[in-house]
């Protein structure tokens, strides 16, 4: 979807990815099939490009540094990537910015869990520090007795224990920041998950205007604190009293922003391209209320029914295998004029 | 833009064109650089595809027949293409459907012009029968004295002499027809030309509701008469009394429909893909009034100014040379809610 947005604006895209059947390669002017840390491939890639970005936060930060060492402009930069890749770095960054988040403790061994539970309370959530997404690498720790088993369940890897966030709703803010410091945020969406995977985002979120403004303010503080360039997704927990805790940041275009593809004049993908190439950012006030529903695994087999529904805007990603829970596409529905 | 629309719906595109730097190839899963009548290339193309279409009406109709002989589904079919490629066939088809158009005469030699002028009146317009577009291959014949020179000016080729249409406005209808016979038309646009080239399309056109309905009805009659599948552009002249003459048809997505890219839930490109692959057609009622302005030649150098205008949705085609009058991109502006 980034490559499609770039093409609209007259840019050619080169895709580097380890998968030869990457959907992005099928809409790119050129591509390189290689590991993200293949230095010869990175050199060839740098020669072809004027600016590089990523849409997957597990690209090694060292690869970004390597591209920069060859004078390629890369956005977002390695700092945002390394903060987003490590849940301890991430939470520490939130604390530095004075932004509330769930209480947490770094976990190196099972006994650390027992000690942390005393402070955070049970149940708490144990997550690997790195490379978790869509609920993977996470487990609930019910009590101190479960500490050893829980550490096994996340693969005995460096982890974080997080206190439960007593939230009533998850929000996300899709925010862009340009090289000049210009910022543009879309109205927050309300995210609904099933089995740890995003199922649905609804905009506008049914929160108070004050809470929605505060969510955007938090997102602004985060992109400014990182000197961020590009689109970032910021997930937040809304408490019953309207307080917000930031959950996590994604240094890329974000699934919870896919509703912008049909509801906004400039969607998050064009916005990201505008930001990284140094163009002014586009408008973010939506043309319509929207609801985005992910097509997970075999949901995508319903394409014929969805295509026949005049209210459904269908996006299929052209992925080859529909494993259970895999994001195969999404559907946007426009549900009326957006409140001004 | 067709390849971008196809990608959104999960389809891969293969582009066959004689130009190695075709913008479409840079967003297609594969491509073949070959002449449109290269039989080996057509055979390779047919093997890769499930359905073929074209976005350029000067593809030889024989190539379409050749693809069909290899059991490839092609839409629109060769009949629409051959009617649209020859101004005499086209006008004859209009007459068969009982649809008004400018009076005309077939011209094989300069003396035919003299005879026809007596019937059609002077000035009239001399156009080559085949391969004219954007005002090329056209000349005004001021009087019988000019007949010989005028025939030279169009290259002494088989031509058509058309009486002047005393129109107040040019309209176009972008209409789609599916394999099932389902039809969907966008509201007519008002087209403004400069030096024979489309400069601007405005929707809704400022014509009476009756005239707009009649324009759509004419377009419907034409796609039904051709058994057409896909999106067609129908250009019409509106007279002072609201009468309509059809000017010409384009058997493809059309420049005067580019406003749908930003103003409609399903734009003309997705609509064309839906039609040719046998999907139900999408909604055509616009979300917004729109104005489309072509970026001709060096207009596109103004991209930085346009990109900074929050009301301008910019499309750049990635063409390599900005010859004067060449269509390098376009800008859509949304100008308020569309009347219901």
Interface residues (C-beta under 8 A of the other chain):
Chain A: X3 X4 X7 X8 X9 X10 X11 X12 X25 X26 X27 X28 X29 X262 X265 X266 X274 X279 X280 X282 X283 X287 X288 X303 X304 X307 X308 X310 X311 X313 X314 X315 X316 X317 X318 X329 X334
Chain B: X3 X4 X7 X8 X9 X10 X11 X12 X25 X26 X27 X28 X29 X262 X265 X266 X274 X279 X280 X282 X283 X287 X288 X303 X304 X307 X308 X310 X311 X313 X314 X315 X316 X317 X318 X329 X334
